[in-house]
Amino acid sequence: MPPSVDGVTLDIQDAALIAGDVAFGRRFGFGAKLCIHPKQVYAVNHGFMPSDAERGWAVRVLAALAENLRGAYS
């Protein structure tokens, strides 16, 4: 099941507020956030980008899968 989408932040000027709302949503398991104005898009996209640690984990999982196509991976 894909993660839920977080609701909008009504403020379109305060990038720090929007970034904080994104971080709060990520901690609660949201995988995206609705935007009501183009000024919000950068903060939302940036906030939901995977971290270096998350990218490293994904690379390791895909490498393990390439070595053995059977089994479960995490």
Secondary structure by P-SEA (a helix, b strand, c coil): ccbbbbbbccccccaaaaaaaaaaaaaacccbbbbccccaaaaaaaaacccaaaaaaaaaaaaaaaaccccccc
